[in-house]
Amino acid sequence: MINVVKKIEEQKKSEITSYPVRANYASQMGHPCLRYLVYNRLNWKDKPLPDLERKLVFDEGHYQEQRVIRDIMDAGIEIVQLQQPFVWDKYQISGRIDGIIKEGKTRMPVEIKSMSPYTWKSINSEGDLYTRKWYYRNYLAQMTLYLLMAELEQGLFILKNRNTGQLKQILYPLVYEYGEQLIKKAIKINEYVAKNEYPERMEYRADICNSCDFFSLCMPQKLRKETQVSTNTELEAMLNRRGELKPLGAELGKIEREIRNRVRDIGKLICGDWLLRQEMKMREGYEVKGGKIRVLKITNLKSREKEEIE
């Protein structure tokens, strides 16, 4: 029988690719690290491709967006310029807006963002977008630049609870001072790109640096000072092999759990070339004393996957 899920996953994987970055993306201009934004232009080939799970998350966000657009239309609201490209050649800024709502003479850019239930409940204003996780500022930067490019005074965020389908909206008036900051940032990025140079590293911040796609290229100063660099090829080979085997170990654990569930009370069973025996044993209890233990943390600098080993 055809494995439908496997076929879909194979198709999704075939769609994962990268493209040259020739402009400053409006959706990333709220990023606090100027060096990251320059890397994004000059080192786009070094940016890790998203894995299948991340690809599926992106696709789900797109599906949620399309559903909201359909709901807007079904409610009798006119929305035009869907996925309209925006390009500001002077500052090398580009983007693609979700749509523009028209009501009489009023035109208002709209950006649709799907969120987890917790995030959706916690964000209720423009201030929440600015003061909570730093990456929400990308939303504000994106909308600010769209408003400047479209010469409009107000935009609209529609936030969707991806679990329940609930919606809320946040009106965002254009803040010219913030727009000026973003334009100055774009000018700096373009200057570095033209010279094929990079700005100084920002001060190390775990919430930004640890999830950065260019972490291994940049290697923040604090980490450089505290970290030794090994050229031991045997150790590197073992770590690489461990990375290859890790997914297989996870799959093995999953299969073993499923096998246990299927033969829980069956006693003895022959299945193909395998003999399975379910036995009951007494397990001794021990009191574990408190104290320090050594924990090894292994992080893949490309995928940013982390694991702790006691």
N, C-alpha and C positions, 0 to 999 in steps of 0.2 A: 504493500500500500504506500502511496506517495506520502512523504513527510512534508506536510504543508508548511509547518513552522520553519523547518530547516530551509525550505525553498525561499521563504520570505526573508529569512535572515541572510541567506546568501545574496539575494538581490539587494538588500539594504547595505551589506558590506561592499558590494560592487559600486555603490553610489558614493562611498566615502572617498573624497579626494581633496586636493588643495589647489588654490588658484593664486596667481601673482597678486600682490597687494600694491596697488599704484596710487592709493589715496588714503586719507585719514577717514576711517569709518566713523560716522556721526554716533553710532551706537556704542563706541568705545572711548569717546573723547572725555568722558567723566572719570576715566582711570587716573588715579593719583600719581602714577609713576610715568614720568616723561620718557625714561629710558625704555620702558616696556613698549610704548607707542612707537618709538624709533625702531626697536627690534621688529615690531610687527610689520614695518615697511621694508626694512633692509634684510631681515632674516626670516621671511615668511616660509621659506623652504624648511627651516629648522623647527618650525612649530609642529608638535606632535599631532597626528591626525586623531580625530575622536574615535573612541572604540564603539562597538555596536550599541552598548547601552546608552552612551551619550548621544549617538545618532538617533536612537529611538526617542529619547527625551526631546531632542530638537524637533523631530517630526511630529510628536504629540503636541508640542506647543503650536506648531503650524496648523494642525487640525483644529485645535481649540480656537485659534484666531479666526479660521475660516467659518467656524460655527457661529461665533459672535457676529461676524460680518453678515451672515445670513439672517441672524436674529434681528439685527439692526434694520435690514431691508424689509423683513417680514413685518416689522413694527411701523412701516410706512415712512421711515426716515431715509432721506436721500444721502447716499454716500458715493463719492466719485474718486477718481484717480487712485484706484486700488493698486497697491504695490508700485506706486509711481516713483521712478528713480529721481533723486535729487542730487544735483552736482553743482558744487561751488568751485569752479576752476581756479579762481583767484587764490583760494586758500587750500586747494587740493582736498576738499571735503566732499564725501559722497555718502549717500544713504538711500533707503527705500522705505517710504512711508506706508503705513497700513492703509490709510485712506483719508479723505477729507469729507467731513459732514457739511452738507449745505442746508441752511434753513433761512429762507428768504434771501436777504443780501449777505447773511452771515456765512462765512466759511471758516471751518475749524479743523485743523489736523487732529487725527485720532490715532493713538497707539494702544494696542491691545496686549496685555500681559497676563499670562496664566500663571498661577501661583499655588503653592501648597496651602492647605487650610490654615495652618498657623500663621504663615506670612500674610495671607489674605486678610486675616482678622486683625493683624497688627499694623497694617498700613491703611491710614484713613485720610491722609493729607499730604500736601506737598512737603511739609516739614518732616513727616515720617520718611519720605523717600530720601531726604537729604541727611537725616541724622542717624538712620539705622545702618545696616550693612553698607560698606563703601560702594559696592557694585550697583546699588540702586541709583547712585548719582549718574550712572550711564543713561538711565531713563530720562533724567532731567536734562542732561547735556544733549541727548538725541532730540528731544522735543524743542529745546531752545534753538538749536541749529536749524531745524525744520521751519520754525516760526520766522527766523531771520531770513532764510532762503525764500520762503513764500511771502514774506512781508505781511505777516499776520500777527495779531496781538495776543491770541489766546489759543491754547491747545487743550485736548481732552485725553486723559488716561482712562481706559476701561480695564479694570482688574477682574479676573475671573478665578473663582475657586475651582481648581481643576478636579476636585473630588465631588462637589455638590452642584457645580454649574452656576452658583450664585454670582451676581455681578455687582460691582460698585464703580462709581466714577469719581475722578478727581480733576477739577478744573485747574489748569496751570497757566497763569498770566506770564507773558514774556518779561523776563528780568534782563534788561539791557546790560547791566554791569556784569552779570554772569556770562552773557553772550560775548562781551569784550574779552573776558578771561579766556574763553574757549578759542576765540580767534587768535589771540596772542600765543596760546599753546600750539595751535596749528602752524603758525608762522615759525615757531622754534623747531618743531618737528621737521618741517620742510627744509629749514636751514641745515640741520644735522644730516638729513637724507641727501641733500645736494652735495655735501662734503664727505659723505660716507663715513661719518663720525657718530659718536654716541655721547650723550650727556653723562654727568657723574651719576654714580649709583645713589639712589635714595637711601636714607637710613633704614636698616633692616626692620621690617615689620612682618611678623609671622603670618598675620591674616591676609597679607598681600603677597609676600614673597614665596611662601610655602606652596601656594596654588598657582604660581606663575608658570605659563607655558615655556618661558625662556629661562627658567631657574638655573639649569645646568650651564647655560651660556653666561649668565650674569654672575652667579654665585655671590650673594651679598657679602659686603666687607666683614660683617660680624662673623659670618660662618667661615669665611676664608681665614680669619685670625685664629679661630678656635679649632679648625679642622686640619688634620694632616692629609696629604695626598699620597696614595700608594700606587706604585707602578708594578705591583706584584701581579703578573699575568695569570698565575695559577688561581689566586684568590678571585680575580675578576672573572675567570672562566667558571669557577664554582658558583659565583653569584648570578652569572648569566644563566647557567644551567638550572639553578634554583628557580629563577624567574620563569623558565620554560616549564618546569615540573609543577609549579604552584597551581596552575589551573587544573592540571590532572589530579592533584591531591584533593582539590575541592570537589571535583567530579566524583572521585573515588569515595569520599566521605558521604556524598549525597546518595550514591548508589548503595552503599552499605546500609545507610539508614532505611532506604526503601526496602532492601532485602530483609532486614530485621522485622520491619512492619508486616511483611507478607508471610514470614514463617514464624511469627511470634509464638504460637502455641502448637506448632505442628510436630514437634519432637524430632523425628528423622525424616529426611526427604532426599531422594535422588532426582536431580534435574540435569538431563544431558550427561556431561562428564563430571558433574559436581555432586558431592555428598554434603548435605547440610545437617548439622546436629544442633538442636537447641537444648542446652543444659542449664540447670539452676545451680549457682554456687553462692556460698556465704562470703560476704565481703567484710573484712575487718574495718572497724572505724578507728581513726586516728585523730588526735587533737593537734592541729597545726599551730606551732608557736609563732608569735609575731617576730619580725626582724627584717633586715634589709635583704633584698634579692637583686641580682643583676639582671637587667632587662636589656636585650639587644634590639634596637629599632633599625629596621632596614627599609630604606626608601628608594624607589626607582626614580632617578632624576629626570627621566623622560616622561614616564606615565604618571609620576607623583603618587603611585600606590605605596601605602605604608603598611608595615606589619611589625608587631612586637613579639619577641621570643624571650621567654623567661629562662 
